[in-house]
């Protein structure tokens, strides 16, 4: 509903935003000197950090993390870094292996710098002590730079002194009085169905965060399920059939790879695995037909 509230003092907010934009070069220098930047203050920092990313980081290796998204899983962030910047198939590794490999890679003098923008590092999905320990551990790598925002009044309490020393934060006050439209956009759209699965807005967000191969797998299962929408006895797509079609589409090269990719869907509650009466394993997307059809329509529009 916040998007329906008229914005006041637009002129002054615009002026404040422009003043912060003048600081971009200074922020880059501070990052190059080994500091990580933590932005605080009243008002949404989302558009400011996104503007900084577009102005200064488009030609660099970087990743943007939405810490306010309820379905965010730290392992996916690590897997994305592994696959896109380290050059390893991180989806086949455990979290501890991923963290060590990422840190070791960016400890090397010859590696490129990686900038990690974290919108709401104090968000619920990242707030757990283990997640913060992992992020602070990565922050020690000289080629990893973290630009993050916080909004909770007690956000600083999520770190102990050891973690704070590892993050090497510089606290930046960017009070701007902008509404928290983006950060709160999932509060109403993430209404859960009886099956406890995300609805369309959550599905689209999670889908965009997947690797291209994982997206292909999910679309393949989605099309198959919609083709069976009139089959009242439909249990799901047989796993072996899914594997065969994924191989033919060059999405996977082994059953192990496919199962590793499916784990992402299970984590987000976008897929269920169940056994049929004959012991056959079936894959079922626990969403109604209407939602899946809308999802495919959006994908077709985005691809055109």
C-alpha positions as CSV (number, residue, x, y, z in Angstrom):
1,X,0.0,0.0,0.0
2,X,3.0,2.3,0.4
3,X,3.0,3.0,-3.3
4,X,-0.4,4.6,-2.9
5,X,0.8,7.1,-0.3
6,X,1.7,10.5,-2.0
7,X,5.3,11.4,-1.6
8,X,6.0,14.7,0.1
9,X,9.0,17.1,-0.1
10,X,10.2,15.6,-3.4
11,X,12.4,18.5,-4.2
12,X,14.4,18.2,-1.0
13,X,14.6,14.4,-1.3
14,X,15.9,14.8,-4.8
15,X,18.5,17.3,-3.6
16,X,19.7,14.9,-0.8
17,X,20.0,12.1,-3.3
18,X,22.1,14.2,-5.7
19,X,24.4,15.2,-2.8
20,X,24.9,11.5,-2.0
21,X,25.8,10.8,-5.6
22,X,28.7,13.3,-5.3
23,X,30.2,10.9,-2.8
24,X,30.4,7.9,-5.2
25,X,34.1,8.5,-6.0
26,X,35.0,8.8,-2.4
27,X,33.2,5.5,-1.6
28,X,35.2,3.8,-4.3
29,X,38.4,5.1,-2.8
30,X,37.4,3.8,0.7
31,X,36.6,0.4,-0.8
32,X,39.9,0.3,-2.5
33,X,41.6,1.0,0.8
34,X,40.2,-2.1,2.4
35,X,37.1,-0.7,4.1
36,X,33.6,-2.1,3.7
37,X,30.7,0.3,3.7
38,X,27.6,0.1,5.9
39,X,24.8,2.5,5.1
40,X,22.4,3.5,7.8
41,X,19.8,6.3,8.5
42,X,16.1,6.8,8.1
43,X,14.8,6.1,4.7
44,X,15.2,3.4,2.0
45,X,18.8,2.9,0.8
46,X,17.8,0.6,-2.0
47,X,17.7,3.1,-4.9
48,X,20.9,4.8,-3.6
49,X,22.9,1.6,-3.5
50,X,21.4,0.5,-6.8
51,X,22.4,3.9,-8.4
52,X,25.9,3.5,-7.0
53,X,26.1,0.0,-8.5
54,X,25.0,1.2,-12.0
55,X,27.3,4.2,-11.9
56,X,30.5,2.6,-10.6
57,X,30.3,-1.2,-10.6
58,X,28.8,-2.2,-14.0
59,X,32.3,-2.9,-15.4
60,X,33.4,-4.9,-12.4
61,X,32.6,-8.3,-11.0
62,X,29.6,-7.7,-8.6
63,X,26.5,-9.4,-7.2
64,X,23.4,-7.7,-5.7
65,X,21.7,-9.4,-2.8
66,X,18.2,-8.6,-1.6
67,X,18.4,-9.4,2.1
68,X,14.8,-8.4,2.7
69,X,13.5,-11.2,0.5
70,X,12.0,-13.9,2.7
71,X,13.0,-16.7,0.4
72,X,16.7,-15.8,0.3
73,X,19.1,-18.6,1.1
74,X,22.8,-17.9,1.7
75,X,23.9,-21.1,-0.1
76,X,22.4,-19.7,-3.3
77,X,24.5,-16.5,-3.0
78,X,27.6,-18.6,-2.5
79,X,26.7,-20.9,-5.4
80,X,26.2,-17.9,-7.7
81,X,29.6,-16.5,-6.7
82,X,31.3,-19.9,-7.3
83,X,29.7,-20.4,-10.7
84,X,30.0,-16.9,-12.1
85,X,33.3,-15.6,-10.6
86,X,35.3,-18.5,-9.3
87,X,34.6,-20.8,-12.2
88,X,33.5,-23.8,-10.2
89,X,30.3,-25.7,-10.0
90,X,29.4,-24.6,-6.5
91,X,26.0,-26.2,-6.5
92,X,27.7,-29.6,-5.9
93,X,29.5,-28.4,-2.8
94,X,28.6,-28.0,0.8
95,X,28.5,-24.5,2.3
96,X,31.8,-24.8,4.2
97,X,33.6,-25.9,1.0
98,X,32.1,-23.0,-0.9
99,X,33.1,-20.4,1.6
100,X,36.7,-21.7,1.8
101,X,37.0,-21.9,-2.0
102,X,35.6,-18.4,-2.5
103,X,37.8,-16.8,0.2
104,X,40.9,-18.6,-1.1
105,X,40.2,-17.5,-4.6
106,X,39.8,-13.8,-3.7
107,X,42.9,-13.9,-1.4
108,X,45.0,-14.3,-4.6
109,X,46.7,-11.0,-5.8
110,X,45.9,-11.9,-9.4
111,X,42.1,-12.3,-8.9
112,X,39.6,-9.6,-9.9
113,X,37.9,-7.6,-7.2
114,X,34.4,-8.7,-6.3
115,X,31.8,-6.3,-5.0
116,X,28.9,-7.7,-3.0
117,X,26.0,-5.3,-2.6
118,X,23.7,-6.4,0.2
119,X,20.4,-4.6,0.6
120,X,19.4,-5.1,4.3
121,X,22.2,-7.2,5.6
122,X,20.1,-7.2,8.8
123,X,17.2,-8.9,7.0
124,X,15.6,-12.0,8.5
125,X,17.1,-14.5,6.0
126,X,20.7,-13.2,6.8
127,X,20.3,-12.3,10.4
128,X,21.3,-15.7,11.9
129,X,24.7,-15.7,13.6
130,X,26.0,-18.4,11.2
131,X,25.2,-16.4,8.1
132,X,26.8,-13.3,9.5
133,X,29.9,-15.3,10.5
134,X,30.2,-16.6,6.9
135,X,29.8,-13.1,5.4
136,X,32.4,-11.6,7.9
137,X,34.8,-14.5,7.0
138,X,34.5,-13.6,3.3
139,X,34.9,-9.9,4.1
140,X,38.5,-10.7,5.2
141,X,39.5,-11.5,1.6
142,X,41.3,-8.4,0.2
143,X,39.6,-8.7,-3.2
144,X,36.1,-8.9,-1.7
145,X,34.3,-5.6,-1.0
146,X,31.0,-5.4,0.8
147,X,28.5,-2.5,0.4
148,X,25.5,-3.1,2.7
149,X,22.6,-1.3,4.2
150,X,20.8,-1.8,7.6
151,X,17.4,-0.5,8.8
152,X,16.5,-2.3,12.0
153,X,17.1,0.0,15.0
154,X,19.1,-2.8,16.8
155,X,20.8,-4.1,13.7
156,X,24.3,-3.5,15.1
157,X,23.6,-6.1,17.8
158,X,23.7,-9.0,15.3
159,X,27.6,-8.7,15.3
160,X,30.0,-9.4,18.1
161,X,33.3,-7.7,18.4
162,X,35.1,-10.4,16.4
163,X,32.7,-10.1,13.5
164,X,32.8,-6.4,13.5
165,X,36.6,-6.4,13.3
166,X,36.4,-8.8,10.3
167,X,33.9,-6.7,8.5
168,X,36.0,-3.6,8.9
169,X,32.9,-1.4,8.5
170,X,32.9,2.3,7.8
171,X,29.4,3.5,8.9
172,X,27.8,5.9,6.4
173,X,24.8,8.0,7.4
174,X,22.6,8.4,4.3
175,X,19.4,9.6,5.9
176,X,17.1,10.4,3.0
177,X,13.5,9.9,4.1
178,X,12.6,7.8,1.1
179,X,9.7,5.3,1.6
180,X,10.6,1.6,2.1
181,X,8.5,0.6,-0.9
182,X,10.9,-2.0,-2.4
183,X,11.8,-3.5,1.0
184,X,8.2,-4.0,2.0
185,X,6.9,-5.1,-1.4
186,X,6.9,-8.8,-0.5
187,X,4.8,-8.4,2.7
188,X,1.5,-8.6,0.9
189,X,2.6,-10.5,-2.2
190,X,4.2,-13.3,-0.2
191,X,0.8,-14.5,1.1
192,X,1.0,-18.3,1.5
193,X,-1.5,-20.7,0.0
194,X,-2.7,-23.7,2.0
195,X,0.1,-25.7,0.5
196,X,2.5,-23.3,2.1
197,X,4.1,-22.4,-1.3
198,X,5.0,-18.9,-2.6
199,X,2.6,-17.2,-4.9
200,X,3.4,-15.6,-8.2
201,X,5.5,-12.6,-7.1
202,X,7.7,-14.8,-5.0
203,X,8.0,-17.3,-7.8
204,X,9.1,-14.7,-10.3
205,X,11.7,-13.3,-7.9
206,X,13.2,-16.7,-7.1
207,X,13.2,-17.7,-10.8
208,X,15.3,-14.6,-11.7
209,X,17.8,-15.5,-9.1
210,X,18.5,-19.0,-10.5
211,X,21.2,-19.9,-12.9
212,X,20.2,-20.3,-16.6
213,X,20.4,-24.1,-16.4
214,X,18.2,-24.2,-13.3
215,X,15.7,-21.9,-15.0
216,X,15.6,-24.2,-18.0
217,X,14.9,-27.2,-15.7
218,X,12.1,-25.4,-13.9
219,X,10.5,-24.3,-17.2
220,X,10.7,-27.8,-18.5
221,X,8.8,-29.2,-15.5
222,X,6.3,-26.3,-15.6
223,X,5.4,-27.0,-19.3
224,X,5.1,-30.7,-18.6
225,X,2.8,-30.1,-15.7
226,X,0.6,-27.7,-17.6
227,X,0.3,-30.2,-20.5
228,X,-1.2,-32.6,-17.9
229,X,-3.6,-30.1,-16.3
230,X,-6.6,-32.1,-17.5
231,X,-5.3,-35.3,-16.0
232,X,-7.0,-35.8,-12.7
233,X,-4.7,-38.6,-11.7
234,X,-1.5,-36.6,-12.3
235,X,1.2,-37.3,-9.7
236,X,4.0,-35.2,-11.2
237,X,6.7,-35.5,-13.8
238,X,8.6,-38.8,-13.5
239,X,12.1,-38.1,-12.4
240,X,13.7,-40.3,-15.1
241,X,11.6,-38.5,-17.8
242,X,12.8,-35.2,-16.4
243,X,16.4,-36.3,-16.4
244,X,16.1,-37.6,-20.0
245,X,14.6,-34.3,-21.3
246,X,17.1,-32.2,-19.4
247,X,20.0,-34.2,-21.0
248,X,18.5,-33.8,-24.4
249,X,18.3,-30.0,-23.7
250,X,21.9,-30.0,-22.5
251,X,20.8,-28.7,-19.1
252,X,22.5,-31.5,-17.1
253,X,25.0,-34.2,-17.8
254,X,24.2,-36.6,-14.9
255,X,21.5,-37.5,-12.4
256,X,23.7,-36.1,-9.7
257,X,23.8,-32.7,-11.3
258,X,20.0,-32.7,-11.8
259,X,19.4,-33.6,-8.1
260,X,21.8,-30.9,-7.1
261,X,19.8,-28.4,-9.2
262,X,16.5,-29.6,-7.8
263,X,17.7,-29.0,-4.2
264,X,17.4,-25.3,-5.0
265,X,13.7,-25.7,-5.8
266,X,13.1,-27.8,-2.7
267,X,14.7,-25.1,-0.5
268,X,12.3,-22.5,-1.9
269,X,9.3,-24.9,-1.7
270,X,8.8,-24.6,-5.5
271,X,9.0,-28.4,-6.0
272,X,8.0,-31.6,-4.2
273,X,9.3,-35.1,-4.7
274,X,6.9,-38.0,-4.0
275,X,6.7,-41.7,-4.7
276,X,3.9,-43.3,-6.7
277,X,2.2,-46.6,-5.9
278,X,4.8,-48.4,-8.1
279,X,7.7,-46.7,-6.4
280,X,8.3,-44.2,-9.3
281,X,9.7,-40.8,-8.2
282,X,7.5,-37.9,-9.3
283,X,8.3,-34.2,-9.4
284,X,5.4,-31.9,-8.7
285,X,5.2,-28.1,-8.6
286,X,2.8,-27.3,-5.7
287,X,1.2,-24.3,-7.4
288,X,-2.2,-24.1,-9.1
289,X,-2.6,-24.1,-12.9
290,X,-3.6,-20.4,-13.0
291,X,-0.4,-19.3,-11.2
292,X,1.8,-21.4,-13.5
293,X,0.1,-20.1,-16.6
294,X,0.6,-16.4,-15.4
295,X,4.2,-17.2,-14.7
296,X,4.8,-18.5,-18.2
297,X,3.1,-15.5,-19.7
298,X,5.4,-13.2,-17.8
299,X,8.4,-15.2,-19.0
300,X,7.3,-14.9,-22.6
301,X,6.9,-11.2,-22.2
302,X,10.3,-10.8,-20.7
303,X,11.9,-12.8,-23.5
304,X,10.3,-10.7,-26.2
